[in-house]
Amino acid sequence: MTRIATKFASLKAEGKSAFVSFVMAGDPDYERCAELVRGLPDAGVDIIELGMPFTDPMADGPAIQLAGQRALAAGMTMARTLQLVRDFRATDDTTPIVLMGYYNPIYSMGVDAFLAAAKEAGVDGLIVVDLPPEEDAELCLPALAAGIDFIRLTTPTTDNKRLPKVMQNTSGFIYYVSINGITGAAEADADLIAPEVARIKAASDLPVCVGFGIKTPATAQAIAEIADGAVVGSAIVQRIGDGQSMAEVLGFVKELADGAHG
C-alpha cells in the first residue's frame, strides 16, 4: 500500500477523518519552512500538501500568491522543493507528502526527470490544477507508472456528465473544491457541501477530502464530519505572511487538526 492509502486506512480504523495542511515550499525561506514541515505531523497533520512555487498561480488567492512570491524571492526552485522532501524523509518515512501546484515548473524540469527525482525524494502524490483529464498522457499516466498518486480536483461545477471523466486515472484521494473561485475567497458551508461529497463518493471508492474556505477549527470539524478529510491552506499561509513564528503557526495548525479529528 502507498503511504496515502495506509494513512486513510489507519484513520478509518480509528473512526477519524484526515487533516491535510498546505504550506508553500520555501515560505518564508528554506530553513524556516523546513522547520515548519518537520513540525506538522506532531501538530496533528495527517497528509502534507507542499506547494510548488510558481509565478502565475491562477487558482490561488492573495495569501498563497504572496507565499509563492516570498518563496521565489528567497531562492526556492523545484530542485530545492524536492530537497525539502528529502530532508523531511530523513526523520519521517510515514507521513504522506503531496506536491500541489501547476504544470509549468514540472514541464520546465522535464516530466521524466521530475518523476524520477520526486519518487527518489519520497513524494507520494501530485495535484496539478491546470492539467485536465484530457491531458492524462502528459503527466498523470507517467506519474501512476512511477508509483506516484495523481489526485484530481472536482468542483461545484463538475456535473454528473463530467464526473466520470474526472475520476479516470485518479488515485490517492479526490480533492473537492468547496467553493467557486480562488483559494481563501469564502467560508466553506458543510450543509451545502455534504450532498456534493455524497455524490462523489457514490461514483468512487476513493476518499474525498474537502478544501478551499476552511479557516477555523469549527469549520474543519464540520467538514471532517461529512468528508474523509479537511484541507487547510490559506489560513495557515496567511499567518506565515503576517510574520508569526513557526511555533505560533504550528500552534494554530494543532487547533485546526484537533477540530478535524474531533
C-alpha positions in Angstrom: 0.0 0.0 0.0 1.1 3.6 -0.6 1.6 6.0 2.3 -1.6 7.7 1.3 -3.7 4.6 1.3 -2.1 3.4 4.5 -2.9 6.7 6.2 -6.5 6.7 5.2 -6.9 3.0 6.3 -5.4 3.8 9.6 -7.7 6.8 10.2 -10.7 4.9 9.1 -9.9 2.2 11.7 -9.8 4.9 14.3 -13.0 6.5 13.1 -11.3 9.7 12.1 -11.1 11.9 9.1 -7.8 13.2 7.8 -6.4 16.6 8.4 -4.5 17.9 5.4 -2.4 21.0 5.6 -1.0 23.1 2.7 2.2 25.1 3.0 4.2 26.7 0.2 7.7 25.1 -0.2 10.3 27.7 0.8 8.0 30.2 2.5 9.2 32.4 4.1 12.6 30.8 3.4 14.0 27.3 3.2 15.2 26.9 6.8 12.0 28.1 8.4 9.8 26.2 6.0 11.8 23.0 6.8 11.3 23.6 10.5 7.5 24.1 9.9 7.2 21.0 7.7 9.1 18.8 10.3 6.7 20.0 13.0 3.4 19.4 11.1 3.0 15.7 12.0 3.3 16.4 15.7 0.8 19.1 15.3 -1.7 16.6 14.1 -1.3 16.8 10.3 -2.0 13.5 8.6 -1.1 14.5 5.0 1.2 17.4 4.0 0.5 19.3 0.8 3.6 21.1 -0.3 3.1 24.0 -2.8 5.4 24.2 -5.8 6.2 27.9 -6.1 5.2 29.4 -9.5 5.0 32.9 -10.8 1.4 32.6 -12.2 -0.8 30.7 -9.7 -4.1 31.3 -11.4 -6.3 29.3 -9.0 -4.9 30.9 -5.8 -5.9 33.9 -3.8 -3.7 36.6 -2.4 -2.4 34.7 0.6 -1.0 31.8 -1.4 0.1 34.0 -4.3 2.2 36.1 -1.9 3.6 32.9 -0.3 4.8 31.8 -3.7 6.4 35.2 -4.3 8.1 35.1 -0.9 9.5 31.6 -1.7 10.7 32.5 -5.1 12.3 35.7 -3.8 14.1 33.5 -1.2 15.6 31.4 -4.0 13.2 28.4 -4.0 13.3 26.2 -7.1 11.8 22.8 -8.0 15.2 21.2 -7.1 15.1 22.8 -3.6 11.4 21.8 -3.2 12.4 18.2 -3.8 15.3 18.6 -1.4 12.9 19.8 1.2 11.0 16.5 0.8 14.3 14.6 1.1 15.2 16.5 4.3 11.8 15.6 5.8 12.1 12.0 4.9 15.4 11.8 6.8 13.3 11.7 10.0 9.8 10.8 8.8 9.1 7.9 6.5 5.4 7.6 7.1 3.6 10.9 6.7 2.4 11.3 3.1 3.6 14.3 1.1 1.7 15.6 -1.9 3.1 18.3 -4.2 0.5 20.7 -5.3 0.7 23.4 -8.0 0.9 24.0 -11.7 2.4 22.1 -14.6 4.9 24.7 -15.8 7.6 24.0 -13.2 7.3 20.3 -13.8 7.4 20.7 -17.6 10.4 23.0 -17.3 12.3 20.3 -15.4 11.2 17.6 -17.7 8.5 15.1 -16.8 10.8 12.0 -16.7 13.5 13.8 -14.7 10.9 15.3 -12.3 9.1 12.0 -11.7 12.4 10.1 -11.1 13.6 12.8 -8.6 10.2 13.1 -6.9 10.0 9.3 -6.4 13.5 9.2 -5.0 12.9 12.1 -2.7 9.8 10.5 -1.2 6.9 12.3 -2.9 3.6 10.3 -2.6 1.2 12.2 -4.8 0.6 15.1 -7.2 -2.1 17.7 -7.5 -1.6 19.6 -10.7 -4.5 22.0 -11.0 -4.1 23.0 -14.7 -3.9 19.6 -16.3 -7.4 18.2 -17.2 -8.0 14.5 -17.7 -7.9 15.1 -21.5 -4.1 15.6 -20.9 -3.5 12.4 -18.9 -0.8 11.2 -21.2 1.2 14.4 -20.4 1.8 13.7 -16.7 -0.9 11.6 -15.0 -0.2 8.3 -16.6 3.6 8.6 -16.3 3.2 9.5 -12.6 1.0 6.5 -12.0 3.5 4.3 -13.7 6.2 5.7 -11.4 4.1 4.8 -8.4 3.0 8.4 -7.6 -0.7 9.0 -7.0 -2.4 11.6 -9.2 -5.0 13.4 -7.2 -7.8 15.1 -9.2 -9.8 18.2 -8.3 -13.6 18.2 -8.5 -15.6 21.4 -8.1 -19.3 22.6 -7.6 -19.5 22.8 -11.4 -18.3 19.2 -12.0 -21.7 17.7 -13.1 -22.6 14.1 -13.4 -21.7 14.0 -17.1 -18.2 15.3 -16.4 -17.6 13.4 -13.2 -16.6 10.0 -14.7 -14.1 11.7 -16.9 -12.5 13.5 -13.9 -12.4 10.2 -12.0 -10.5 8.3 -14.6 -6.9 7.5 -13.6 -7.4 9.4 -10.3 -5.7 7.8 -7.3 -4.9 8.5 -3.6 -7.9 10.7 -2.9 -10.3 13.1 -4.5 -10.0 16.8 -3.7 -13.3 18.5 -3.7 -13.0 22.3 -4.1 -15.8 23.5 -1.9 -16.4 27.0 -3.5 -16.3 28.6 -6.9 -13.3 30.9 -7.2 -9.8 31.2 -5.8 -8.3 29.9 -2.6 -9.2 31.8 0.6 -12.1 33.6 -1.0 -15.0 32.4 1.1 -16.1 30.3 4.0 -17.0 26.6 3.4 -20.5 25.6 4.3 -20.8 22.0 5.4 -24.5 21.8 4.8 -24.1 22.8 1.1 -21.0 20.6 0.7 -22.4 17.4 2.2 -24.7 16.4 -0.8 -21.7 17.0 -3.2 -19.4 14.8 -1.2 -22.1 12.1 -1.1 -22.5 12.4 -4.9 -18.7 12.0 -5.5 -18.4 9.1 -3.0 -21.3 7.3 -4.9 -19.1 7.5 -8.0 -15.8 6.4 -6.5 -14.3 4.3 -3.7 -11.6 6.8 -3.1 -11.6 9.0 0.0 -12.9 12.5 -0.6 -11.2 15.5 1.0 -12.6 19.0 1.0 -10.5 22.1 0.7 -10.9 25.9 0.0 -12.7 28.0 2.5 -11.8 26.2 5.8 -10.4 28.8 8.1 -11.3 27.8 11.7 -11.2 24.6 13.9 -15.0 24.7 13.9 -15.3 24.6 10.2 -12.6 21.9 10.0 -14.7 19.8 12.4 -17.9 20.4 10.4 -16.2 19.4 7.1 -14.5 16.3 8.7 -17.9 15.1 9.8 -19.2 14.9 6.2 -16.0 14.0 4.3 -12.9 11.8 4.6 -10.6 14.8 5.2 -10.4 18.6 5.6 -7.7 20.6 3.8 -6.5 24.0 5.1 -4.1 26.2 3.2 -4.7 29.9 3.0 -5.5 30.3 6.7 -2.1 28.8 7.6 -0.1 30.5 4.9 -1.6 33.9 5.9 -0.1 33.5 9.4 3.3 33.0 7.9 2.8 36.1 5.8 1.8 38.0 8.9 5.2 37.2 10.4 4.2 34.7 13.0 6.9 32.4 14.3 6.9 28.8 13.2 5.9 27.8 16.7 2.9 30.1 16.5 1.9 28.7 13.1 2.2 25.2 14.4 0.0 26.1 17.4 -2.7 27.2 15.0 -2.3 24.1 12.9 -2.8 21.9 16.0 -6.1 23.8 16.8 -7.3 23.0 13.2 -6.2 19.4 13.5 -7.9 18.9 16.8 -11.1 20.3 15.2 -10.8 17.9 12.2 -10.1 15.0 14.5 -12.8 15.9 17.0 
